[in-house]
Amino acid sequence: MAERTCIVTRTVSSPDNLIRFVAGPDGMVVPDIKNKLPGRGVWVTAKRELVDQAVKNKLFARGLKTQVKADDTLGQLVDDLLTQAALGALGFAKKAGETLTGSGNVDEAVRAAKTIAILHASDGAEDGLRKISQAAHAVGEIRKRKVRVWRIFSSDELNMALGATNVIHAALMKGGAAENCLLRVTQLNEFRGMEPS
C-alpha cells in the first residue's frame, strides 16, 4: 500500500505506522484498524495523543470532506480495538503452538534462545519478572538479537487470550502467528507511547 499522510502532523509514512479512519453511516468517525472499510479514509499517526488532537481540532471533517462527528472517546476506542487485536493474535499464536506459559517454561525457553518476545502480566510480582527479563537481556546480548519484554496485559487478559489460569509469564516462540502477535503488541504499545523493556 502506498504511503499516506497523517492529518495531524502532515508527515508521510507507511500505513503500518498510521491508523485509518472513515465516516460511518451515522456520520460518526470510525477507526478502520484492518484498513478494509469502504469509503474515503483519512490517516493519523498511530499515537493516542495525535488521535485525541485530531478530535479536538476537528480535523476529521476537513480530511473526509464531509460533516462527521468524532466522539471524545475515539482515542480510547482505538486503544480497545488494538488491545482486542493483540489479544486475538496471542490466542492464534497459542493455537499454532507458538507460545509457552509458566515461569519455569518461559525461563528455560529464554535461556535456550527460543523466544522472540516475553509477555509479563502487568500485575505480576516484580521478583519473577526481573529474573526472566534479566535472562532475556543477557541472551539478547550474547546472540546479538534483542528479545522484547512487554508488560502491557493484565493476568486476566493473558488468561483469557491463552485459555489458561494464573498466567503471569508467557513467551512467544518463533513462527508466523507469534510474529503477527508481536506486531500487534508493538502497535498497541506505540499507540500508548510505551516502550518494551
N, C-alpha and C positions, 0 to 999 in steps of 0.2 A: 504494500500500500504506500502511496506517495506521502511525503512529509506534509504535515499540517501546521497551521499557525494557531497559537494559543490566543484566545480573545482577550486575555488579561495582560500578559507580558509582551505579546506580539512577537514572540520568538518562534522560530520554525524548528520543528522536531519530528522524530518518528512517532507514529501513532502509539507505539508501545509506551511512550512517556507521557501520553495525554489521555484524557477521558472525553469521549464524545457525548454530546447532549442533543436531544431532539425535542420538538414540540409534540406533546401528546394530543390525542383527540379532544381533550377537555381544555386545551390551552395551557396546560402546566408543563414546565420543563422536566424532561425525563432523562436520567442518566442511561446511556447505552453502553454498558460495561463490555459487552461482547462485540460491539461495532456491527450489529446486524439489523437494527431497527430501520424501517424505511423513512424516507424523507430527508430534507435538508438537515445537516448537522453542524454543530459548532464544537470546537475543541478547547479544552482547558488543561493546562499542565497538571499532572496528577499529584496535586498538593492540596490538602484540606483548606489552607488559608487562601489559596487562589480561587477555589470554588466559592468560598464564602465572600471573597471580594467581588467575584462576578455577580453574585446575587445582590450584594449591597449596592453596586454601581449600575445595576440593571443592564448588564452587557449582553444577556441572552437575547433580549428582544432585538437589539441592534444587529447582532450576528445572525439570528434566524430570520431577520427581516419580516417579522410578524409580531403581533401582540401576544406575548406569553407572560405567564407569572411563574417566577422561581420562588418556591417556598423557602423560608428562612432555615428550614431543617434539611435543605438539599445536601449540604456537606455531610451531615450525619447519615442520610440515606445512602450516599455513595460509600461511606465507611461501612455501613451494614452490608451492602451488596458485595464489596470487596472482601469482607470477612467471610460471608457465605461462600464466595467463590474459592477462597483459600482453604476453608474447612472442607468443602466438597472435593477439592483436589487432593487433600490429605486422605480423605476416605477412599478415593480412587487409587492412591498410592498404596494404601493398606491392602485393597483387593488385589493389586498387582504383585503383592508380596515384597514391596519395596520400603517397608517401614519396620522398625523394631521398637518395642517399648520396654520399660523397666530399667532401673539404674544399672544393674549388672550387665544386661544385654547391650545397652547403649554404650557403656564404658568400654566393654570388650570390642565392639564394632569400631569405636573411635580409635582405639589403640592399634587395631588391625588395619586402619586406614580404609575402611569400607564405607564410610559415611560421606555424604555431600553436605549435610546440614543437621543441626540438632535443634529440637524444639523443646524448651523447658516451659513448664506451666508458670504463668505469671505469679501464681500464689504458692509456688513451691518454696521449700526451705532453702536458705542461702548455702548451707554447707554442701548439700548434694549437688546443687547447681554449679558451685565453684569447682568441685573436683572434676566433673565431666568437662566443663568449659576449659579448665587448665590443660587437661589431656588433649582436647581438640586443638588448642592453640599450639601445644608442643608438637603434635603430629603434623599440623599445618606447616610449622617452621621446618621440620625435617623433610617433609615431602614437597615443600615449595608450592603447596596448594591449600589455601585457607579453607577451613571448614567453618561455615557460617553458623553462629549460635544465636537463636532468636528466643525472645521471651515476650510473646505477644498474646498468646491464648491462655485462658484460664484452664484449670484442670477439668472443669465441667465441659468446656468446649472441646478439649482434646478427647475426653471420654466419649462424647457424642460422635465426633468425627471418626474415631478409631473403633467404636463399638466395644469399648472396654471400660473398666472401672479403675479409679485411682491412678490415672496416668499423670505422671509428673515429668517424665523424660521420654522423648520419642526421637528416633533417628530416621532420617531419610537416607535410603541406600541408593546406589547407582541404578538408573533406569529412567525411562521416558516419563512415567507417571510421577515419579519423585521430582524430576527436573521441572515438570509443569507445576507441581505443588510449590517448589522453591520460587519459581517465577511469580506465582500468585501471592505468596507470603512477602516477597520482596516488594511487589506493587503496594500491598497494604501498608507495609512499614514505611515506604517512601511517602505514601499519601498522608500518613500520620506524622511524618517528619522525624521518624525514629531511625536508628542505625542498628545493625546487628553487632553483637559483641565479639 
